[in-house]
Amino acid sequence: MGCRRSGPAGSSTGRRLLVHPPEVVGIGPLRQRVLDHVDDPCVVMVDDHVTHVYSQVGVHKERIEDADTARAIVERMAGARGLSG
């Protein structure tokens, strides 16, 4: 299993693609393998059929359907992981 950089060149998020072996079948075993092999307190898994995300602050929840806004939220979460350490 290895990692390859993903995303546009010069991306500030440092995104990587985690490649799993073909014998890992099914979403449950795949997610467990990711959790077992990624040594990072922040792991974001996104299904390829995502149509929207929710932003929740306190009890207020807002459905975000705009793809650019959803992407920005995920990228900010990935960038914020360095702030907790």
Stockholm file with secondary structure:
# STOCKHOLM 1.0

chainA/1-85         MGCRRSGPAGSSTGRRLLVHPPEVVGIGPLRQRVLDHVDDPCVVMVDDHVTHVYSQVGVHKERIEDADTARAIVERMAGARGLSG
#=GR chainA/1-85 SS CEEEECSSTTCTTCCEEEECCTTCCSHHHHHHHHHHHCCCSCCCCCCTTCCCEEEEETTEEEEECCHHHHHHHHHHHHHHGGGCC
#=GC SS_cons        CEEEECSSTTCTTCCEEEECCTTCCSHHHHHHHHHHHCCCSCCCCCCTTCCCEEEEETTEEEEECCHHHHHHHHHHHHHHGGGCC
//
